[in-house]
Amino acid sequence: MLRGIRLLNRPGSPLARTIGRRFSTATVRRRETFYVTQPIFYVNSVPHIGHLYTIVLADAVARYAGLHGKSTKMSAGTDEHGLKIQQAAERAHEDTLAFCTRYSDRFRDLMAASNASVTDFIRTTSPRHHRAVAMFWQQLVDRGLIYKGEHSGWYAVSDEAFYTNTQVEERVDPASGTRSMVAIESGQPVEWVSETNYKFRLSQFGDQLRQWIADNPVIYPEIRRNEVLEWLRPGLSDLSVSRPRKRLQWGIPVPGDPEHTIYVWVDALINYLTVDGYADGPLHGFFPPNVQVVGKDIVRFHAVYWPALLMAAGLPLPKRILAHAHWTMGGQKMSKSRGNVVDPFAAIDEFGRDPIRYFMIRNGGIANDGDYSSDEVLVRYKKDLVGQLANLAARCLSERLGADLNEFAEIGRQQTAVADESDATLRDLLVALPAQVQACYDQGEFGHGLAHIFEALAAANRHVTDNEPWTLVKRPELQARLQVVLFYSLEAVRLAAIMLQPVIPGKAAQLLDHLGVAADERQWSHARFAAGWQPCGHRREPIPGVARLFPKLK
């Protein structure tokens, strides 16, 4: 006899109608394609853990779009021009291009080591990019939006950026008492520079930028959107877009004026066009980007300068800018001087590719900085990946319990319609779970989505403990009840594994293999309660060995 029966929220209900809403209206330009960009990384040093976070966050966005059936492009690459690179190569007594190649290769290696699904890796020293930059520059010249003039301002070599008087301040070194001017935004030293260069009429685009931001949910999180609006509030000055060649040789010459070099940030931003074929004919159908993943330190370039340049060229604007926070260690900013910079390759070697991806996405910040700790990586590994996910799968796939996956489709239909009181709470949680996770993922808040997934897995583990399948298996008259209990546990694992694919793609795929879930049953549309386990022309058999999915760490 069924006790305390609860009916399921049917399709068409408020819950069901929320599924997919934000993804379809806020982040997808069209059904067929989805373009995600990483910022191109500066090659003045080796990759650090912050670079890895950007990479795996962008990869999660791209893989998530792929689960929705989108044809995805994800661009990545290296920013190789500028005074900082020129000086670093000189200090290393190395040919500048060889210097760039050496560091660019390390970033390419990190993409591979982290299993990032990069489709286009761009170097700004490549001939195709030089053609794209020259073509873009000429478009602005033809539209009367670039002119030659005198420019004075505070220049930070480290940032490759000019700052106004309101963007700098004097600081005193507590150790030496030395006074110096620094950029408020980055903390980098600045020097006063006066020179003749080319300028872009940025001042003409302030109103359009404000309207664009007001009309579209383009900048996330809200704190970054508010920062950009505050920058725009007093109005914009025209932007220096070149440096005299005598000061900067390592860069792309201004077309028609070899005495000037194109400003590195203008050069770098155009990479997002280069990878879609801008210089070689019609665009390939992905531009503009659906999501541009950037660190909070480069929001100004991507949310002010970049869209203004696109407006000037008559090109479409990005749909979303996802600006993530940084990483600290012990609450302190990471720096070489403190000796607390984390080597991402070493972290991957120590904990494994997917476990470190999981930690970074789960603990990393969007609005607020994340704090890195090897101890916390271990906690996440043991508590979540082993203790909740792998443990639940291993307990319920054991040969002793005899889960019959071929009965699960019928059990799922029955449980969708009606559930015993002891199962209804978990059923309702699993029904609601995909929409909750999707709402988080759509915003780029993958860490929040993971929290929902692992809360559901914890509930499923409690359900197993409460229903004691190891006792049920000993009683022949309770075999039907045993299969229902196992269905709920393994349905939780199936749903979790599908939704974990953007974050831990390798381990999620292996887990789905263990569950007998076919390759064509792993899209986001299959992340619905009881949507799996359908007859497939052969018996579904679990693959043994799931307990070894996450081995004990040394």
Number of C-alpha atoms within 10 A of each C-alpha: 3 9 9 11 14 17 12 15 15 11 9 9 9 10 14 15 11 14 17 17 14 16 17 14 10 16 20 21 19 12 11 12 19 26 27 29 27 24 24 23 20 21 24 21 15 16 22 16 20 20 20 24 25 23 26 26 27 29 26 26 28 26 23 23 26 18 18 15 16 18 15 22 24 26 26 27 24 24 25 30 30 27 21 20 24 22 16 17 18 13 9 10 10 13 12 19 15 11 21 25 17 14 20 25 15 16 26 17 14 20 21 12 16 21 18 22 20 22 12 15 17 20 25 24 18 10 11 18 25 21 16 21 28 18 16 21 22 18 16 19 15 11 11 12 19 21 15 13 11 11 17 15 17 21 22 22 17 16 20 14 17 20 20 12 9 8 13 20 14 11 16 11 9 8 6 7 9 9 11 13 18 21 25 15 11 14 15 15 20 22 16 12 12 12 13 15 22 24 20 23 21 20 13 16 21 20 13 13 20 16 10 14 16 12 9 11 16 23 23 20 21 13 13 22 20 14 13 19 17 12 14 16 12 9 13 16 15 17 17 26 23 26 25 19 19 9 12 23 18 21 24 25 22 22 16 9 9 13 17 24 27 29 27 23 20 19 26 23 21 21 28 25 21 24 26 22 18 22 20 13 8 9 15 12 12 22 24 22 26 28 25 25 25 23 19 19 14 14 22 14 16 22 22 20 20 19 21 24 23 17 15 19 18 12 14 12 18 23 19 23 25 23 28 27 22 23 24 20 16 11 11 12 14 21 12 8 7 9 8 15 18 21 14 21 19 11 16 18 11 14 19 17 19 22 21 27 24 24 25 25 24 19 20 26 20 23 17 14 17 20 19 23 14 14 9 13 19 17 15 18 23 18 14 20 21 21 17 21 25 19 20 23 24 19 20 24 25 15 11 11 19 14 21 16 23 16 17 23 17 14 18 21 13 13 21 20 13 18 22 15 14 16 20 19 15 21 25 17 18 25 21 17 23 26 21 18 22 23 20 19 23 21 19 24 25 28 23 18 25 22 15 19 25 18 15 21 26 18 19 27 22 15 20 19 11 11 16 13 22 15 11 18 18 13 10 9 10 13 16 13 14 24 23 21 24 25 24 26 24 24 26 29 26 28 27 26 24 25 28 22 21 26 28 21 21 14 19 22 19 16 24 23 17 19 24 17 22 14 10 7 16 20 16 20 14 18 23 18 23 26 16 19 23 17 14 9 6 7 11 18 15 19 14 14 12 21 16 11 18 19 11 10 10 5
